[in-house]
Amino acid sequence: MLRGRWLFTLCLGIILTLNPLWGSLYRSNSLGQALEPIDQESTRYTLEVIETDRGVKRTLYDNGVVIRLEEETSDEGSQEILVREYSPTGELLSETTFVYDGGLPQRIIKEREGELMVTLYAYGDGHLIEEKELINGQLTQLKTYYRGDEGLLSGVRLVDLDGNEQLGTFTKEGSLTLYGEESGQNFATLTYYPNNLVVRNYWVNESAEIKTVVEYDEAGQLVLTEKERDGFVKKTYAPDGMLVEVEEQQGDAYSVKQFFTYDHFGVLDSAVELLEEDGVVRRFERWYKEGELESQTEWLNSTPIKATRFLYDGTTVVTLFEEGRPYADVTYAPDGKRVLSLEYRKER
């Protein structure tokens, strides 16, 4: 029995000697790239890779001292990467968090030398439409991406903290590629011809089909107004960069107003939409849980007409109203088409 224990201890010691870090070791460089597997720390830069049930942990050593630590975790389509960088003396230099959902970046949070920098991304139909940059909780830069057919990029607008605006557009003029750039009262175009020929045109104080006005309201919120010939779209952003109000006007008969509130993590908590057309006002009140739509109530003028609850199992329960009073609950299957149950209320 003692001999068996001695043999087990000897084997365990050999394993620990061959693999002291309990993970895969690679020869690396200062960027933390895995170049080739190694059996022991024989180079200046060594990368240790440990796989767990939720992700991967990578540690970069410089002559045995940790200079970069990267922890990657995944959960149901979402991914989070935490990167810490250290000085040769072990001092934490920066900490950066990358958050992805469905392979698309959602936010980047970086803290360095007491400064907190956050980049937020918004998408429409899988295409990037907005990018916001914040420093210490204050919106410093807003980028809006305009999309054409099939989601192709057709323009980019950049607004900084001082309200300065730059607009770049991409289009086709026949078979030629045309790029336009607007800043203040100046507008320039570049037309690309074959054989690397580029023609540049420049205007000053020329009116445009769509004019963007950048200003701040009394509360210090950034307000962007896109004016067209028959209407406008106005977006209001809180100082922390969150979109809090959208107002759209088309002619005299149609208008939409939307209001948004968020929790302390910046996740959408509730929204109210007012749609007025030909004197009729529809109101939609929506509530969210962890950013996912949980319930919605629809009003016609001041009377509720329908309330919808979206359940965790994918089914939907719609409550119908008559003269402002609920009278029936209809449950739909996850496909939104098949009716699973119809129940009338007794108080009807």
C-alpha positions in Angstrom: 0.0 0.0 0.0 2.8 2.4 0.9 4.6 1.6 -2.3 1.4 2.4 -4.3 1.1 5.8 -2.6 4.8 6.5 -3.2 4.3 5.7 -6.9 1.2 7.9 -7.2 3.1 10.8 -5.5 6.0 10.4 -7.9 3.8 10.4 -11.0 1.9 13.5 -9.7 5.2 15.3 -9.2 6.3 14.5 -12.7 3.1 15.9 -14.1 3.4 19.1 -12.1 7.0 19.5 -13.3 6.1 19.2 -16.9 3.0 21.4 -16.7 3.5 23.8 -13.7 0.7 26.3 -14.7 -2.0 23.7 -15.3 -2.8 25.1 -18.7 -1.5 25.3 -22.3 1.7 27.3 -22.7 2.8 29.2 -25.8 5.7 31.2 -26.9 4.3 34.7 -27.4 5.1 38.3 -28.1 4.2 41.6 -26.3 0.8 41.6 -28.0 -0.2 38.3 -26.3 -0.4 36.3 -29.6 0.1 32.6 -29.3 3.0 31.8 -31.6 3.8 28.1 -30.9 3.3 25.6 -28.0 6.1 25.2 -25.5 6.7 22.8 -22.6 8.1 25.3 -20.2 8.8 29.0 -19.9 11.9 29.3 -22.1 11.2 32.7 -23.7 10.7 36.3 -22.5 7.0 36.4 -23.4 4.9 33.4 -22.3 1.1 33.0 -22.9 -0.8 30.7 -20.6 -4.2 29.5 -21.9 -6.8 27.9 -19.7 -10.2 26.7 -21.0 -13.1 26.6 -18.6 -16.8 25.5 -18.9 -17.8 29.1 -19.7 -14.8 30.4 -21.7 -11.1 31.0 -21.9 -8.6 32.7 -19.6 -5.3 34.0 -21.2 -2.4 35.3 -19.1 0.6 36.9 -20.7 3.9 36.9 -18.8 7.0 39.0 -19.3 9.9 37.1 -17.7 7.5 35.5 -15.3 5.6 38.7 -14.5 1.9 39.1 -15.5 1.5 42.0 -17.9 -1.9 41.2 -19.5 -4.9 39.1 -18.3 -7.8 38.3 -20.6 -10.9 36.5 -19.4 -13.5 35.5 -22.1 -16.9 34.2 -21.0 -19.9 33.2 -23.2 -23.5 32.6 -22.4 -26.4 32.0 -24.9 -25.1 34.0 -27.8 -23.6 36.8 -25.7 -19.9 37.2 -25.0 -17.9 39.3 -22.6 -14.1 39.8 -22.7 -12.4 41.5 -19.8 -8.8 42.7 -20.4 -6.5 43.9 -17.7 -3.0 45.4 -18.5 -0.3 45.7 -15.9 3.1 47.4 -15.6 6.3 45.4 -15.1 5.9 46.2 -11.4 2.4 44.8 -11.2 0.5 48.1 -11.2 -2.9 47.9 -13.0 -2.6 50.3 -16.0 -6.0 49.8 -17.7 -9.1 47.6 -17.6 -11.3 47.1 -20.7 -14.6 45.2 -21.1 -15.9 44.2 -24.5 -19.5 43.0 -24.7 -20.9 41.2 -27.7 -24.4 39.9 -28.6 -24.9 37.7 -31.6 -21.3 38.4 -32.7 -21.9 42.2 -32.8 -20.2 44.6 -30.3 -22.6 46.2 -27.9 -20.3 48.3 -25.7 -16.7 48.8 -24.8 -15.8 50.1 -21.4 -12.2 51.2 -20.7 -10.8 52.7 -17.5 -7.3 54.1 -17.5 -5.6 56.7 -15.3 -8.9 57.6 -13.6 -10.7 58.2 -16.9 -13.7 56.1 -17.8 -14.3 55.8 -21.6 -17.4 54.1 -22.9 -18.4 53.3 -26.5 -22.0 52.2 -27.2 -23.3 50.7 -30.4 -26.9 50.5 -31.8 -28.1 48.4 -34.7 -31.0 48.1 -37.1 -31.6 44.9 -38.9 -28.1 43.7 -38.0 -26.4 46.9 -39.4 -24.6 49.5 -37.3 -26.7 52.7 -37.2 -25.3 54.6 -34.2 -22.1 54.8 -32.2 -21.8 56.9 -29.0 -18.6 57.8 -27.1 -18.7 58.9 -23.5 -16.0 60.1 -21.2 -16.7 60.0 -17.4 -20.4 59.6 -18.1 -20.7 62.6 -20.5 -21.5 62.2 -24.2 -18.5 63.5 -26.2 -19.2 62.2 -29.7 -22.1 60.8 -31.7 -21.9 59.0 -35.0 -24.9 58.1 -37.1 -24.7 55.7 -40.0 -27.2 55.9 -42.8 -28.1 52.8 -44.8 -29.3 52.4 -48.3 -30.5 49.4 -50.2 -29.7 46.0 -48.6 -28.1 47.9 -45.6 -25.2 49.4 -47.7 -23.6 52.4 -46.0 -24.8 55.6 -47.7 -23.7 58.2 -45.2 -22.0 59.0 -41.9 -22.7 62.0 -39.6 -20.3 62.9 -36.8 -21.3 65.3 -34.0 -18.8 66.3 -31.2 -19.3 67.8 -27.7 -19.1 71.3 -29.0 -22.0 70.8 -31.4 -19.8 70.7 -34.5 -21.1 68.5 -37.2 -19.6 66.7 -40.2 -21.6 64.7 -42.7 -20.3 62.3 -45.3 -22.4 60.6 -47.9 -21.8 57.8 -50.4 -23.8 57.3 -53.6 -23.7 56.5 -57.3 -23.9 59.0 -60.1 -24.5 56.8 -63.1 -21.6 54.3 -63.0 -19.5 56.6 -60.9 -18.9 56.6 -57.2 -19.7 59.9 -55.5 -18.6 61.0 -52.0 -20.0 64.1 -50.4 -18.9 65.8 -47.2 -20.6 68.7 -45.3 -19.2 70.7 -42.4 -20.9 73.9 -41.2 -21.9 75.9 -44.3 -19.4 74.1 -46.6 -20.2 71.2 -48.8 -17.8 69.2 -51.0 -18.1 66.3 -53.3 -15.6 63.9 -54.8 -16.5 62.0 -57.9 -14.3 59.0 -58.8 -13.7 58.3 -62.5 -11.8 55.5 -64.2 -8.0 55.6 -64.3 -7.8 57.1 -60.8 -9.2 60.4 -61.8 -10.9 62.3 -59.0 -13.0 65.5 -59.5 -13.7 67.7 -56.5 -16.5 70.2 -56.2 -17.0 72.6 -53.3 -20.0 74.8 -52.3 -20.4 77.5 -49.6 -23.8 78.4 -48.1 -25.6 76.1 -50.4 -29.0 74.8 -49.3 -29.4 71.0 -48.8 -32.3 68.6 -49.1 -31.8 67.5 -45.5 -30.4 70.0 -43.0 -29.1 68.9 -39.6 -29.3 71.4 -36.7 -27.2 70.7 -33.6 -28.0 72.4 -30.3 -28.4 71.9 -26.6 -31.6 72.4 -24.6 -32.0 74.1 -21.2 -31.2 70.8 -19.4 -27.9 70.4 -21.3 -29.2 67.6 -23.5 -27.9 67.2 -27.0 -30.6 67.8 -29.6 -30.2 66.8 -33.3 -32.9 68.0 -35.7 -32.9 66.7 -39.3 -35.1 69.1 -41.3 -36.6 68.1 -44.7 -38.9 70.0 -47.0 -42.1 68.5 -45.5 -41.1 67.6 -42.0 -38.3 66.9 -39.5 -36.9 64.3 -37.1 -35.6 65.5 -33.7 -33.6 63.3 -31.4 -32.7 64.2 -27.8 -29.9 62.6 -25.9 -29.3 62.8 -22.2 -25.8 63.9 -21.0 -24.9 60.2 -20.5 -25.6 59.6 -24.2 -28.9 57.7 -23.8 -31.6 58.5 -26.4 -34.5 59.9 -24.3 -36.9 61.4 -26.9 -37.7 61.2 -30.6 -40.1 63.5 -32.4 -41.0 63.1 -36.1 -43.3 65.3 -38.1 -44.4 64.7 -41.7 -46.7 67.4 -43.1 -49.6 68.6 -41.0 -51.4 65.4 -40.6 -48.9 62.9 -39.1 -46.6 63.1 -36.1 -44.9 60.6 -33.8 -43.3 61.2 -30.4 -41.4 58.6 -28.4 -40.0 58.8 -24.8 -37.6 56.4 -23.3 -36.4 55.7 -19.7 -33.6 53.4 -18.6 -32.4 51.7 -15.4 -29.1 52.6 -13.7 -27.3 50.2 -15.9 -28.4 52.0 -19.1 -30.8 49.2 -20.1 -34.2 50.2 -21.6 -36.9 50.1 -18.9 -40.0 51.7 -20.5 -41.1 53.6 -23.5 -44.1 55.7 -24.5 -45.1 56.3 -28.2 -47.7 58.9 -29.3 -48.8 58.6 -32.8 -51.2 61.3 -34.2 -52.7 61.0 -37.6 -55.7 63.1 -38.9 -56.6 64.1 -35.4 -56.6 60.6 -33.9 -54.0 59.9 -31.2 -52.8 56.4 -30.5 -50.7 55.8 -27.4 -48.4 52.8 -26.8 -47.0 52.2 -23.4 -44.2 49.6 -23.3 -42.4 48.0 -20.3 -39.2 46.0 -20.5 -37.3 43.6 -18.4 -33.5 43.4 -18.9 -34.0 45.1 -22.2 -36.6 42.7 -23.5 -40.2 43.8 -24.2 -42.4 42.4 -21.4 -45.8 44.1 -21.9 -47.5 46.8 -24.0 -50.8 48.7 -23.6 -52.4 50.5 -26.6 -54.7 53.5 -26.1 -57.0 55.2 -28.6 -57.2 58.8 -27.5 -57.7 58.3 -23.8 -59.3 54.9 -23.9 -57.4 51.6 -23.6 -58.2 49.1 -26.4 -55.6 46.3 -26.1 -53.0 45.1 -23.6 -50.3 42.5 -24.5 -48.1 40.4 -22.3 -45.1 38.6 -23.7 -44.4 35.5 -21.6 -41.1 33.7 -21.0 -42.2 30.6 -22.9 -42.8 32.6 -26.1 -46.6 32.7 -25.9 -48.5 36.0 -25.9 -51.5 37.0 -24.0 -53.7 39.8 -25.5 -56.3 41.4 -23.4 -59.1 43.1 -25.4 -61.1 46.1 -24.1 -64.6 47.4 -24.8 -65.4 50.9 -23.8 -62.3 51.0 -21.7 -63.1 47.7 -19.8 -61.3 44.4 -20.4 -63.6 41.6 -21.6 -61.4 38.8 -23.1 -57.9 37.3 -22.9 -56.6 35.6 -26.0 -53.4 33.4 -25.8 -51.3 33.0 -28.9 -48.7 30.4 -29.7 -45.0 31.5 -30.1 -45.6 31.8 -33.8 -48.0 34.6 -33.1 -50.7 33.1 -35.3 -52.3 30.1 -33.6 -54.8 30.8 -30.9 -54.2 28.5 -27.9 -57.1 29.8 -25.7 -59.9 32.3 -25.5 -61.3 33.3 -22.1 -64.0 35.9 -21.5 -64.0 37.9 -18.3 -66.8 37.6 -15.8 -67.0 41.3 -15.1 -67.9 42.1 -18.7 
